[in-house]
Amino acid sequence: FACRGAACYRLPGPRGPLCAFRNQLPRRNDTYPAEPPPEEPPPGLAAAAPPLRLRSGAALCRVCGCLGPRVCGSCRRAAYCGPQHQALDWRRGHRRSCGKHAAGDDSADAIPEHNEFLFPEYEILIEPEEPEFPADSSVDPGDEQGAVDTSKDPKEQGELGATGSAGEAFQSLDEETLEAMAKHETEEDKIFQMFKERVAAEPEQIIRYCRGGEGPIWVSRENIPDEKDIPNCSCGAKRIFEFQIMPQLLNHLQVDSLGESIDWGTLVVYTCADNCGEGNEYLEEFIWKQDFSAGS
């Protein structure tokens, strides 16, 4: 869950206005079948259009997505969490679609476009990652951290030569300070270059999942958590890396107002290594927010 307001993301703390909750049903439960559905639909159903909404389960408020025990008195199909959101939806469009609901028009079941709380909903396609260094890759697997050394690029050397006057301004700095600055920039470039190379094969990816295995790929050397920064679960077990949310997701959330948008470099979620808890309860896990640089 995330606040839509950009101001909240400038607040101190590792996660900002973000929180992650885990809910695990046992394999056999009252909600979903124990076995997955067939990959191929049964004969005769291949051309059938998918339903616009689920026909079972709890009714959710059309405005905020919370439980909706209250329904429209006219069509008896639009659900709301309370009178305030019912009135808001009525003013912003439901008064025109309510008759369609009553007439049985399924298109009226869609989430309204004026929704102010929920992010747009999409299908997520899940695919395994290709090998990190394919045969035609220009990256040398033996190169440290998989980074490409561009320090000897002729174009870059020319640009450095053209900035002689700028270099004179640094002559007043002692050698130790200059060395520290150069090292910082080099390490920062390496980490960001690694990030770009790793996601280049699938630049549209929004989630990278690898529970308990390889750790996240970071976008910056700044603000990387130590083991002590990741709190244990409420049951006492350690939390381990499970998945990270990529910055590409921001392009799909419709929050791109200049200077007013939420932002992150990557969001990393750590969850209980023992998978504690079962049933209907939601357990809060730990989320770490990293920006592209310390000043962003």
N, C-alpha and C positions, 0 to 999 in steps of 0.2 A: 504494500500500500504506500502511496506517495501523495504528498500535498502538491497541488497544482501551482501554488504561489512561489514565484522565484525568490522572494525575500527570505523565505524559510531556509533556503539552501545556503544562505550566508551565515547562518547561525553556527556557533561552535559545536564541536562534537564529531565523531567519526562517521556517523550515518546521516546527520541532518534529519529532515522530516520524513524518514523512511522507516518502514517496519516490515518484517517478513514473518509469516505464520505457517506452521506445518500442521497438516491434518492427515492422519493415516488410518484408512479403514482396513480391517482384516480382509484377507482374500475372500472369505465367505461373509457376506453382509447383506443387509436388507435393501441396499440401494443399487448395487451393480452386480451383474452375474459374475461368477467366479472365473469363467473362461472368456477370453477375448472374442469379439465377433469375428466372423470369417473375413479374410482379406478380400475375397470376391463375393459380391452380393448374390443372393439366390437368383435363379433364372426368373425372368419376368419383372425383376425389381431394378434392373440396371439403369433403366431410363427414368425411374421415378425421381422426382425432385425432392431434395431433402426438406424436412419440415423447417419452417421459419423460426419455430420456438419449440422448446421441449414441452411435451404434453403431460409431464408428471414432475413431481418434485415441489419444493416450496415456492409459493408465489413471491416474486420480488418486486419491489417498488420500481416503477418505470423511470423515476427521476434519479434515485441515488443507489439502487441495487440492494438495499437492505431488505429484510423480511417485510412483506407487504400484506398484513392481515386485513387491510381496508381495501374494498373494491368500489369501482364506479357504480353508483346506484342505477345507472341507465343500462349500460352494456354488460355489467357484471363480469367483465374480463380484464379490465385495466386495474392493476393492483398498486397500492400505495402504502407507505409506511405510516402516514398520518395525514391529517387534513391540510397541512401547509403544502406538502408536495402534490397533493391532489389538486389544490387550487392553482398551484404554479403550472402544472401540466395542462389544466383546463384552459388557462389564459393563453398558453403558448401553443395550442394546436389540438388538444384532445376534443375540444368542443366541435371541431370540424370532422374528426375521424370517429367520433363516438357512434354515429349512425352506421358507419361501415362495420364497426364491431358488432352492433346489434344485428346487422344483415349477414354476419358470418364471413366477412372479408378477412382472410388470413393476413393480408398485407398490413392490416392495422395493428397487428401484434408486435411489429418491429419496435425496437427501442427508439424513442423520438430523437430527432437530430438536435434539438435544443438542449440535450442533456448537459448539465453543468458540473457533474461530479465524476461520472464514469469516463474512463478512457475508451476509445474505439476498440472494438473486438475483432480479432483476426484469427484465422487458423494458423497454427505453428507446425511447420514441416520439420520432421526430425530425421537427420541424416548423420551417419558416422563421418568423422573427419578423415580426409585423405592423409597419406604419409606426409610428414613435415617437410621432407626434402625429396620431391619426386626426381625422376631420372633427368628431366630436362631443366631442373632448377639451376639458376645461376648462383645460388647460395652455396658456399662451401660448407659441408657439414662439419668440417674440422675447425671452422672459424669459431672463435670464442663466442658463446651465446648465440651463434647463428647470425651475427651482425655483419653487415657489409662495410668494409673500410673505404670511406670516400675521401680520406685525408689527402690522397695523391691525385685527385681529380684535377686535370689541367684547367678546367673552367674555374674551379674553386681557387686554384693557385693564382689565376689571373685576377680574380676578385680580391684576393688578399693583397696582391701587389698594388692594386688600384686604391687601396685604403691606407696608404702609407701615412697620411696625415693623421688618421684615426689612431694608428699604431703609436705615433709620437705622443699622443695624449696619455698612453699607458706607461710611458717611460718613468713617470713618477712613482708607479707602483713597484714594490719590491718583488723580487723574483719568486719568493715563496707564495705571495698572494696571487700572482699571475698563474703559477703552476696549479694552485688550488682551483682557480676559476676555470682553467682549461680542462682539468680533470673532471670537474662537475659537469661541464657542457658535454664532454665526450661520453660520460656514463649516461647522461640524460638522453643523448642522441641514440645511443646503443639500445636502450630499453624501448624507446619509442619506435625505433626501426624494427626491433624484434616484433613488437605488437603489430605494426603494419604488415610485415611479411607473413605473420601467422594468419591474419584474417584476410589476406589478399585473395586467397582461393575462393572464399565465400564472403564477399564484402557486405552482403545483406543480412548476415547472421545477427540475431538479436540475443541469443542465449548460448553459452558454452557450458555443457554439463559434463562433469567428471568427478563423481562422488568418490572421495577417499583415495583418489589416484593423483595424477599430476595436478599441481596447484594452478591458480589462475595465472593468466598472462597480464602483466601490469602495463599501464600506459605511461608511467612515470616512476622515477626512483624516489620521489617524495611520497610520504604518507603511506608506506607499505607496513602493515601491522607485523609486530613480533608475536610469537606464540603467546606471550603473557597478555597481549592486548585482546585475545579472543577469549571471552569468558566461558567457563564451563556451563553445561546445560543445568537446568534446575534440578535434574535428577542426580547431578554430580559427575556425569560422564563428560569427556572432552567433546568439543565441537570440531568438526572437520569440514574442509571445503567441499561444497556440493555443486554449486553452479555460479556463474557470473552473468550479469546482464550487460550487454554491450551498448556503446553510445548510439549505434545505428537505430535502436528502438526509439530514440527521441524524434526521428523523422516521421514516425507513424502515430505519435501521440497527440498531434494537433495542438501543440503548445509552443509554437515557434514565434511568438511575438518578440520582436527585437528588444533586448534589455529586460524582458519580463518573463523569460522562459525558465523552466526547470532545466538543470544541466548536470552532467556527470561525465567522467572519463570511463569508469566502469563501476558496477555495484557487485560486490562479492558476498555471497551468502554462505554462512557456516552453520551446519546443523548437527544435532546430537548423533554421536557415533553409535550409540546403542539403540537408536530409534525408539526412545521411550514413548509410552502413551499409545493407546489405541481407543477406538470408539469415536465419539462425536466431538471431543474437545479439540480446540485449536491451541497449539503451543507456540509461543513466540521464540523465534530463533534470532541469530545475530547477523546483521548486515553491515558491511564496511563500504563506505563511499570513497572513491579516489578520483580526483580531478586530473586533467591533463597536465597541469603544472601547479605549483604551490600558489601562484598568483592568479589562477583562473577563477 
